[in-house]
Structure formats: C-alpha cells, structure tokens
Amino acid sequence: MGRIVVGIDSSADSARALRWALEEAVLRDAEVELVHAYPTPELVALPALVTMPTDDELHLGAKAIVEQTLAEVGGPGEVPVRTILRPGGSARVLCEVAEGAELLVVGARGLGGFRGLLLGSVSQQVVAHAPCPVLITVRERN
C-alpha cells in the first residue's frame, strides 16, 4: 500500500488538499498521513512573567486542528488514515515525513502573511525540497 502525505494547518486550502488526497488515495489504494507541524515557542529575555504552553498543550491543539479538518471534509471514508503531529517548521516536517511517500499534497496558501500571492512559503519550500512528487491544490477562480 502506498502513502500520500498531506499537510494540515486549519486553512481552507489545507481542507481542499485533504479532500483531494483522500479521493486520490481511493484510486491508488493508498493510506493518507495527515501531518501538522506546530511551532515550539521560544522564550526571550522579557521583563515580565510569561506563561508558555506545555508540550502536551501544543500537541493537543495540533491534534484538534487535524481532527477538525478531517471532520470538515466528511471523515476518511474507507481510506486508512494516520496522524502525525510534530514540532518544527512546516516545510521541514512535511519533507521529512514525505520520505518514501508516493505523493505530498499541500494547499497553495496557508494561514500566513500575504494573501495576494499564488503560493505560500510552505508550498514553495516543499516544491523545492520534497523527496517525492508534490501536488498543490488551488482554489477555483470565479
């Protein structure tokens, strides 16, 4: 059975990517690995007391994002799904997990900065560095 890796970040584009990956997995008789990378907070010297989230809280938040996105697309259906939650930069984590996969699927735009750009920074980075073919889902133009 092959593997299709899909990046999830709670954006509409990542839900579109997940929906596409699940449909493709049926055609390829493949499993889907849902990947969410979350940043680890860095503490700099501040003149105030700061409460940082624990590793468990970060992991639970990441899990909730993946579960919400999976529910949004109607669940996995008959496709075997595995969830991978890791701290670190999104593009790096996706490329590491995609080692040996048939395909890496990401949405064109995530939650970051400049909405007018066709591709976001993560999709640009995975295209340049992924160890397997990459498919980027895009919104239909009106």
N, CA and C atoms as an extended XYZ file, in Angstrom:
426
Properties=species:S:1:pos:R:3:atomname:S:1:resname:S:1:resid:I:1 pbc="F F F"
N         0.848       -1.178        0.000 N   MET     1
C         0.000        0.000        0.000 CA  MET     1
C         0.892        1.239        0.000 C   MET     1
N         0.561        2.189       -0.858 N   GLY     2
C         1.327        3.419       -0.942 CA  GLY     2
C         0.912        4.427        0.117 C   GLY     2
N         1.682        5.516        0.187 N   ARG     3
C         1.413        6.579        1.162 CA  ARG     3
C         1.269        7.900        0.452 C   ARG     3
N         0.237        8.639        0.845 N   ILE     4
C         0.065       10.023        0.411 CA  ILE     4
C         0.128       10.873        1.672 C   ILE     4
N         1.031       11.830        1.689 N   VAL     5
C         1.218       12.723        2.829 CA  VAL     5
C         0.508       14.029        2.513 C   VAL     5
N        -0.253       14.545        3.479 N   VAL     6
C        -0.957       15.805        3.258 CA  VAL     6
C        -0.751       16.730        4.451 C   VAL     6
N        -0.434       17.980        4.166 N   GLY     7
C        -0.208       18.975        5.210 CA  GLY     7
C        -1.514       19.626        5.641 C   GLY     7
N        -1.716       19.719        6.954 N   ILE     8
C        -2.937       20.289        7.531 CA  ILE     8
C        -2.550       21.474        8.416 C   ILE     8
N        -3.236       22.624        8.209 N   ASP     9
C        -2.949       23.785        9.058 CA  ASP     9
C        -4.186       24.579        9.449 C   ASP     9
N        -5.356       24.041        9.279 N   SER    10
C        -6.658       24.644        9.591 CA  SER    10
C        -7.108       25.701        8.583 C   SER    10
N        -6.407       25.867        7.484 N   SER    11
C        -6.844       26.794        6.437 CA  SER    11
C        -7.814       26.083        5.492 C   SER    11
N        -8.567       26.872        4.745 N   ALA    12
C        -9.474       26.301        3.741 CA  ALA    12
C        -8.682       25.550        2.675 C   ALA    12
N        -7.493       26.041        2.349 N   ASP    13
C        -6.672       25.370        1.342 CA  ASP    13
C        -6.184       24.004        1.820 C   ASP    13
N        -5.894       23.866        3.111 N   SER    14
C        -5.449       22.550        3.585 CA  SER    14
C        -6.618       21.565        3.616 C   SER    14
N        -7.821       22.041        3.871 N   ALA    15
C        -9.001       21.163        3.801 CA  ALA    15
C        -9.200       20.696        2.359 C   ALA    15
N        -9.008       21.589        1.410 N   ARG    16
C        -9.106       21.229       -0.006 CA  ARG    16
C        -8.037       20.185       -0.353 C   ARG    16
N        -6.835       20.365        0.150 N   ALA    17
C        -5.761       19.410       -0.101 CA  ALA    17
C        -6.097       18.039        0.496 C   ALA    17
N        -6.642       18.035        1.689 N   LEU    18
C        -7.018       16.775        2.333 CA  LEU    18
C        -8.112       16.067        1.542 C   LEU    18
N        -9.122       16.797        1.129 N   ARG    19
C       -10.212       16.214        0.340 CA  ARG    19
C        -9.649       15.558       -0.923 C   ARG    19
N        -8.750       16.260       -1.621 N   TRP    20
C        -8.149       15.729       -2.843 CA  TRP    20
C        -7.325       14.479       -2.529 C   TRP    20
N        -6.534       14.534       -1.471 N   ALA    21
C        -5.677       13.401       -1.109 CA  ALA    21
C        -6.506       12.159       -0.779 C   ALA    21
N        -7.613       12.335       -0.076 N   LEU    22
C        -8.471       11.196        0.255 CA  LEU    22
C        -9.073       10.573       -1.005 C   LEU    22
N        -9.500       11.402       -1.937 N   GLU    23
C       -10.045       10.887       -3.199 CA  GLU    23
C        -8.971       10.158       -4.001 C   GLU    23
N        -7.781       10.707       -4.028 N   GLU    24
C        -6.673       10.078       -4.756 CA  GLU    24
C        -6.256        8.766       -4.100 C   GLU    24
N        -6.294        8.724       -2.781 N   ALA    25
C        -5.919        7.500       -2.058 CA  ALA    25
C        -6.829        6.339       -2.421 C   ALA    25
N        -8.097        6.616       -2.650 N   VAL    26
C        -9.023        5.562       -3.078 CA  VAL    26
C        -8.574        5.009       -4.426 C   VAL    26
N        -8.210        5.881       -5.349 N   LEU    27
C        -7.783        5.450       -6.687 CA  LEU    27
C        -6.471        4.669       -6.650 C   LEU    27
N        -5.585        5.037       -5.753 N   ARG    28
C        -4.260        4.405       -5.669 CA  ARG    28
C        -4.192        3.271       -4.657 C   ARG    28
N        -5.283        3.028       -3.941 N   ASP    29
C        -5.286        2.058       -2.841 CA  ASP    29
C        -4.144        2.390       -1.876 C   ASP    29
N        -4.130        3.641       -1.440 N   ALA    30
C        -3.054        4.149       -0.585 CA  ALA    30
C        -3.616        4.597        0.757 C   ALA    30
N        -2.719        4.740        1.731 N   GLU    31
C        -3.100        5.331        3.005 CA  GLU    31
C        -2.724        6.806        2.970 C   GLU    31
N        -3.372        7.581        3.829 N   VAL    32
C        -3.095        9.018        3.908 CA  VAL    32
C        -2.505        9.324        5.274 C   VAL    32
N        -1.420       10.070        5.269 N   GLU    33
C        -0.814       10.543        6.505 CA  GLU    33
C        -1.107       12.028        6.630 C   GLU    33
N        -1.857       12.386        7.664 N   LEU    34
C        -2.194       13.778        7.931 CA  LEU    34
C        -1.089       14.360        8.794 C   LEU    34
N        -0.445       15.398        8.320 N   VAL    35
C         0.705       15.961        9.024 CA  VAL    35
C         0.411       17.402        9.435 C   VAL    35
N         0.611       17.669       10.718 N   HIS    36
C         0.513       19.040       11.210 CA  HIS    36
C         1.778       19.332       12.001 C   HIS    36
N         2.495       20.354       11.573 N   ALA    37
C         3.687       20.806       12.288 CA  ALA    37
C         3.308       22.030       13.099 C   ALA    37
N         3.777       22.077       14.317 N   TYR    38
C         3.454       23.222       15.166 CA  TYR    38
C         4.738       23.817       15.716 C   TYR    38
N         4.762       25.142       15.802 N   PRO    39
C         5.982       25.796       16.286 CA  PRO    39
C         6.154       25.589       17.783 C   PRO    39
N         7.387       25.531       18.194 N   THR    40
C         7.676       25.490       19.623 CA  THR    40
C         8.009       26.911       20.043 C   THR    40
N         7.356       27.389       21.069 N   PRO    41
C         7.601       28.776       21.477 CA  PRO    41
C         9.028       28.955       21.996 C   PRO    41
N         9.559       30.106       21.680 N   GLU    42
C        10.893       30.444       22.172 CA  GLU    42
C        10.754       31.592       23.147 C   GLU    42
N        11.442       31.459       24.231 N   LEU    43
C        11.378       32.488       25.262 CA  LEU    43
C        12.614       33.360       25.158 C   LEU    43
N        12.372       34.635       25.041 N   VAL    44
C        13.471       35.592       25.046 CA  VAL    44
C        13.425       36.327       26.372 C   VAL    44
N        14.483       36.977       26.696 N   ALA    45
C        14.529       37.689       27.975 CA  ALA    45
C        13.504       38.813       27.986 C   ALA    45
N        12.520       38.656       28.819 N   LEU    46
C        11.469       39.665       28.956 CA  LEU    46
C        11.445       40.174       30.392 C   LEU    46
N        11.071       41.413       30.562 N   PRO    47
C        10.996       41.940       31.923 CA  PRO    47
C         9.676       41.605       32.613 C   PRO    47
N         8.963       40.588       32.126 N   ALA    48
C         7.675       40.216       32.723 CA  ALA    48
C         7.574       38.697       32.808 C   ALA    48
N         6.669       38.238       33.609 N   LEU    49
C         6.411       36.812       33.735 CA  LEU    49
C         5.525       36.378       32.570 C   LEU    49
N         5.949       35.340       31.871 N   VAL    50
C         5.207       34.851       30.713 CA  VAL    50
C         4.887       33.385       30.941 C   VAL    50
N         3.641       33.012       30.695 N   THR    51
C         3.251       31.613       30.793 CA  THR    51
C         3.326       30.998       29.405 C   THR    51
N         4.114       29.961       29.274 N   MET    52
C         4.289       29.282       27.993 CA  MET    52
C         3.418       28.033       27.965 C   MET    52
N         2.869       27.681       26.787 N   PRO    53
C         2.114       26.434       26.703 CA  PRO    53
C         3.057       25.242       26.882 C   PRO    53
N         2.537       24.182       27.482 N   THR    54
C         3.334       22.967       27.658 CA  THR    54
C         3.373       22.196       26.348 C   THR    54
N         4.282       21.235       26.260 N   ASP    55
C         4.346       20.373       25.078 CA  ASP    55
C         3.027       19.639       24.884 C   ASP    55
N         2.430       19.189       25.985 N   ASP    56
C         1.142       18.487       25.900 CA  ASP    56
C         0.047       19.402       25.352 C   ASP    56
N         0.020       20.653       25.783 N   GLU    57
C        -0.983       21.602       25.292 CA  GLU    57
C        -0.796       21.873       23.794 C   GLU    57
N         0.450       22.015       23.373 N   LEU    58
C         0.722       22.231       21.952 CA  LEU    58
C         0.291       21.022       21.130 C   LEU    58
N         0.587       19.828       21.634 N   HIS    59
C         0.230       18.592       20.941 CA  HIS    59
C        -1.292       18.441       20.854 C   HIS    59
N        -1.987       18.734       21.942 N   LEU    60
C        -3.450       18.640       21.941 CA  LEU    60
C        -4.074       19.648       20.978 C   LEU    60
N        -3.517       20.841       20.911 N   GLY    61
C        -4.003       21.845       19.963 CA  GLY    61
C        -3.808       21.390       18.527 C   GLY    61
N        -2.652       20.802       18.252 N   ALA    62
C        -2.369       20.292       16.909 CA  ALA    62
C        -3.331       19.157       16.554 C   ALA    62
N        -3.575       18.283       17.504 N   LYS    63
C        -4.498       17.161       17.284 CA  LYS    63
C        -5.902       17.672       16.973 C   LYS    63
N        -6.335       18.707       17.683 N   ALA    64
C        -7.665       19.280       17.464 CA  ALA    64
C        -7.774       19.865       16.053 C   ALA    64
N        -6.724       20.495       15.572 N   ILE    65
C        -6.731       21.067       14.222 CA  ILE    65
C        -6.912       19.970       13.182 C   ILE    65
N        -6.171       18.884       13.330 N   VAL    66
C        -6.269       17.782       12.373 CA  VAL    66
C        -7.656       17.145       12.436 C   VAL    66
N        -8.159       16.897       13.627 N   GLU    67
C        -9.481       16.279       13.773 CA  GLU    67
C       -10.572       17.170       13.192 C   GLU    67
N       -10.490       18.471       13.421 N   GLN    68
C       -11.476       19.410       12.888 CA  GLN    68
C       -11.447       19.422       11.363 C   GLN    68
N       -10.265       19.429       10.786 N   THR    69
C       -10.145       19.447        9.330 CA  THR    69
C       -10.663       18.149        8.733 C   THR    69
N       -10.346       17.023        9.356 N   LEU    70
C       -10.843       15.739        8.875 CA  LEU    70
C       -12.371       15.691        8.941 C   LEU    70
N       -12.945       16.192       10.012 N   ALA    71
C       -14.405       16.244       10.135 CA  ALA    71
C       -15.010       17.175        9.081 C   ALA    71
N       -14.332       18.273        8.804 N   GLU    72
C       -14.815       19.255        7.825 CA  GLU    72
C       -14.964       18.657        6.431 C   GLU    72
N       -14.078       17.714        6.088 N   VAL    73
C       -14.140       17.099        4.756 CA  VAL    73
C       -15.008       15.840        4.744 C   VAL    73
N       -15.625       15.517        5.866 N   GLY    74
C       -16.531       14.373        5.920 CA  GLY    74
C       -15.906       13.081        6.398 C   GLY    74
N       -14.723       13.160        6.975 N   GLY    75
C       -14.059       11.968        7.502 CA  GLY    75
C       -13.271       11.240        6.441 C   GLY    75
N       -12.578       10.171        6.845 N   PRO    76
C       -11.688        9.475        5.926 CA  PRO    76
C       -12.384        8.501        4.981 C   PRO    76
N       -13.646        8.189        5.236 N   GLY    77
C       -14.302        7.177        4.415 CA  GLY    77
C       -13.613        5.842        4.608 C   GLY    77
N       -13.296        5.173        3.518 N   GLU    78
C       -12.652        3.848        3.569 CA  GLU    78
C       -11.122        3.937        3.598 C   GLU    78
N       -10.592        5.122        3.539 N   VAL    79
C        -9.137        5.307        3.432 CA  VAL    79
C        -8.482        5.174        4.797 C   VAL    79
N        -7.450        4.328        4.916 N   PRO    80
C        -6.696        4.287        6.167 CA  PRO    80
C        -5.963        5.611        6.373 C   PRO    80
N        -6.110        6.183        7.551 N   VAL    81
C        -5.523        7.490        7.852 CA  VAL    81
C        -4.672        7.380        9.099 C   VAL    81
N        -3.524        8.017        9.053 N   ARG    82
C        -2.622        8.106       10.197 CA  ARG    82
C        -2.319        9.580       10.429 C   ARG    82
N        -2.278        9.981       11.683 N   THR    83
C        -1.995       11.368       12.027 CA  THR    83
C        -0.582       11.494       12.572 C   THR    83
N         0.136       12.478       12.070 N   ILE    84
C         1.494       12.753       12.529 CA  ILE    84
C         1.544       14.209       12.979 C   ILE    84
N         1.860       14.418       14.242 N   LEU    85
C         1.962       15.749       14.833 CA  LEU    85
C         3.390       15.934       15.311 C   LEU    85
N         4.058       16.966       14.806 N   ARG    86
C         5.461       17.185       15.184 CA  ARG    86
C         5.749       18.660       15.383 C   ARG    86
N         6.593       18.953       16.359 N   PRO    87
C         7.061       20.336       16.486 CA  PRO    87
C         8.077       20.642       15.397 C   PRO    87
N         8.084       21.886       14.949 N   GLY    88
C         9.080       22.294       13.963 CA  GLY    88
C         8.458       23.084       12.835 C   GLY    88
N         9.306       23.489       11.920 N   GLY    89
C         8.849       24.236       10.753 CA  GLY    89
C         8.039       23.353        9.828 C   GLY    89
N         6.973       23.899        9.272 N   SER    90
C         6.052       23.106        8.461 CA  SER    90
C         6.723       22.434        7.265 C   SER    90
N         7.464       23.192        6.477 N   ALA    91
C         8.077       22.623        5.281 CA  ALA    91
C         9.082       21.527        5.646 C   ALA    91
N         9.878       21.763        6.668 N   ARG    92
C        10.869       20.763        7.068 CA  ARG    92
C        10.193       19.478        7.529 C   ARG    92
N         9.179       19.608        8.377 N   VAL    93
C         8.469       18.427        8.889 CA  VAL    93
C         7.796       17.677        7.739 C   VAL    93
N         7.123       18.402        6.852 N   LEU    94
C         6.460       17.739        5.728 CA  LEU    94
C         7.457       16.978        4.853 C   LEU    94
N         8.597       17.582        4.571 N   CYS    95
C         9.598       16.922        3.738 CA  CYS    95
C        10.190       15.693        4.437 C   CYS    95
N        10.379       15.763        5.736 N   GLU    96
C        10.880       14.597        6.475 CA  GLU    96
C         9.873       13.451        6.439 C   GLU    96
N         8.625       13.757        6.699 N   VAL    97
C         7.586       12.721        6.720 CA  VAL    97
C         7.366       12.151        5.323 C   VAL    97
N         7.533       12.956        4.288 N   ALA    98
C         7.274       12.527        2.915 CA  ALA    98
C         8.355       11.608        2.353 C   ALA    98
N         9.419       11.390        3.084 N   GLU    99
C        10.468       10.472        2.616 CA  GLU    99
C         9.841        9.101        2.336 C   GLU    99
N         9.966        8.634        1.105 N   GLY   100
C         9.423        7.332        0.724 CA  GLY   100
C         7.945        7.341        0.342 C   GLY   100
N         7.285        8.498        0.400 N   ALA   101
C         5.867        8.585        0.038 CA  ALA   101
C         5.710        8.653       -1.480 C   ALA   101
N         4.521        8.284       -1.951 N   GLU   102
C         4.212        8.404       -3.373 CA  GLU   102
C         3.970        9.857       -3.762 C   GLU   102
N         3.420       10.624       -2.810 N   LEU   103
C         2.985       11.967       -3.135 CA  LEU   103
C         2.863       12.794       -1.864 C   LEU   103
N         3.182       14.085       -1.970 N   LEU   104
C         2.977       15.054       -0.899 CA  LEU   104
C         1.978       16.085       -1.417 C   LEU   104
N         0.889       16.292       -0.672 N   VAL   105
C        -0.167       17.211       -1.094 CA  VAL   105
C        -0.277       18.341       -0.089 C   VAL   105
N        -0.256       19.577       -0.591 N   VAL   106
C        -0.439       20.754        0.257 CA  VAL   106
C        -1.350       21.737       -0.455 C   VAL   106
N        -1.967       22.604        0.323 N   GLY   107
C        -2.745       23.694       -0.250 CA  GLY   107
C        -1.816       24.797       -0.712 C   GLY   107
N        -2.282       25.582       -1.656 N   ALA   108
C        -1.460       26.667       -2.205 CA  ALA   108
C        -1.147       27.728       -1.166 C   ALA   108
N        -2.107       28.017       -0.299 N   ARG   109
C        -1.949       29.087        0.677 CA  ARG   109
C        -2.343       28.577        2.043 C   ARG   109
N        -1.589       28.933        3.032 N   GLY   110
C        -1.918       28.577        4.405 CA  GLY   110
C        -2.487       29.765        5.150 C   GLY   110
N        -2.059       29.907        6.366 N   LEU   111
C        -2.600       30.956        7.228 CA  LEU   111
C        -1.725       32.198        7.285 C   LEU   111
N        -0.570       32.163        6.639 N   GLY   112
C         0.377       33.254        6.781 CA  GLY   112
C         0.119       34.452        5.898 C   GLY   112
N         0.882       35.438        6.138 N   GLY   113
C         1.041       36.747        5.563 CA  GLY   113
C         0.289       37.233        4.356 C   GLY   113
N         0.879       37.156        3.199 N   PHE   114
C         0.432       37.896        2.022 CA  PHE   114
C        -0.590       37.097        1.231 C   PHE   114
N        -1.843       37.441        1.388 N   ARG   115
C        -2.943       36.700        0.761 CA  ARG   115
C        -2.965       36.808       -0.759 C   ARG   115
N        -2.366       37.828       -1.325 N   GLY   116
C        -2.421       38.015       -2.771 CA  GLY   116
C        -1.501       37.094       -3.552 C   GLY   116
N        -0.575       36.446       -2.883 N   LEU   117
C         0.369       35.582       -3.576 CA  LEU   117
C        -0.308       34.283       -3.986 C   LEU   117
N         0.119       33.727       -5.120 N   LEU   118
C        -0.442       32.459       -5.589 CA  LEU   118
C        -0.042       31.316       -4.666 C   LEU   118
N         1.232       31.271       -4.292 N   LEU   119
C         1.733       30.210       -3.416 CA  LEU   119
C         2.239       30.814       -2.116 C   LEU   119
N         2.023       30.089       -1.036 N   GLY   120
C         2.563       30.484        0.248 CA  GLY   120
C         3.985       29.979        0.406 C   GLY   120
N         4.619       30.370        1.485 N   SER   121
C         6.021       29.996        1.696 CA  SER   121
C         6.208       28.492        1.880 C   SER   121
N         5.281       27.833        2.558 N   VAL   122
C         5.424       26.387        2.780 CA  VAL   122
C         5.291       25.638        1.465 C   VAL   122
N         4.303       25.973        0.663 N   SER   123
C         4.145       25.265       -0.612 CA  SER   123
C         5.354       25.503       -1.524 C   SER   123
N         5.899       26.700       -1.505 N   GLN   124
C         7.101       26.965       -2.301 CA  GLN   124
C         8.285       26.130       -1.809 C   GLN   124
N         8.435       26.030       -0.495 N   GLN   125
C         9.562       25.278        0.059 CA  GLN   125
C         9.441       23.785       -0.203 C   GLN   125
N         8.236       23.224       -0.076 N   VAL   126
C         8.122       21.780       -0.307 CA  VAL   126
C         8.325       21.435       -1.772 C   VAL   126
N         7.909       22.314       -2.679 N   VAL   127
C         8.167       22.065       -4.098 CA  VAL   127
C         9.677       21.978       -4.346 C   VAL   127
N        10.422       22.836       -3.688 N   ALA   128
C        11.873       22.870       -3.893 CA  ALA   128
C        12.614       21.744       -3.178 C   ALA   128
N        12.077       21.225       -2.073 N   HIS   129
C        12.867       20.310       -1.245 CA  HIS   129
C        12.256       18.945       -0.979 C   HIS   129
N        11.059       18.674       -1.420 N   ALA   130
C        10.401       17.403       -1.100 CA  ALA   130
C        11.127       16.226       -1.749 C   ALA   130
N        11.144       15.090       -1.054 N   PRO   131
C        11.808       13.899       -1.575 CA  PRO   131
C        10.887       13.062       -2.479 C   PRO   131
N         9.730       13.590       -2.843 N   CYS   132
C         8.767       12.870       -3.672 CA  CYS   132
C         7.992       13.892       -4.495 C   CYS   132
N         7.159       13.433       -5.430 N   PRO   133
C         6.336       14.391       -6.175 CA  PRO   133
C         5.419       15.180       -5.246 C   PRO   133
N         5.139       16.429       -5.626 N   VAL   134
C         4.288       17.321       -4.835 CA  VAL   134
C         3.108       17.762       -5.693 C   VAL   134
N         1.923       17.763       -5.079 N   LEU   135
C         0.742       18.314       -5.718 CA  LEU   135
C         0.239       19.459       -4.848 C   LEU   135
N         0.004       20.606       -5.469 N   ILE   136
C        -0.504       21.769       -4.746 CA  ILE   136
C        -1.920       22.036       -5.232 C   ILE   136
N        -2.871       22.006       -4.303 N   THR   137
C        -4.254       22.303       -4.674 CA  THR   137
C        -4.468       23.810       -4.623 C   THR   137
N        -5.233       24.301       -5.575 N   VAL   138
C        -5.525       25.729       -5.646 CA  VAL   138
C        -7.031       25.945       -5.720 C   VAL   138
N        -7.462       27.124       -5.313 N   ARG   139
C        -8.870       27.495       -5.407 CA  ARG   139
C        -9.288       27.686       -6.831 C   ARG   139
N       -10.536       27.366       -7.127 N   GLU   140
C       -11.067       27.669       -8.454 CA  GLU   140
C       -11.265       29.175       -8.550 C   GLU   140
N       -10.951       29.721       -9.685 N   ARG   141
C       -11.141       31.153       -9.914 CA  ARG   141
C       -12.562       31.398      -10.398 C   ARG   141
N       -13.140       32.463       -9.920 N   ASN   142
C       -14.508       32.806      -10.342 CA  ASN   142
C       -14.507       33.619      -11.600 C   ASN   142
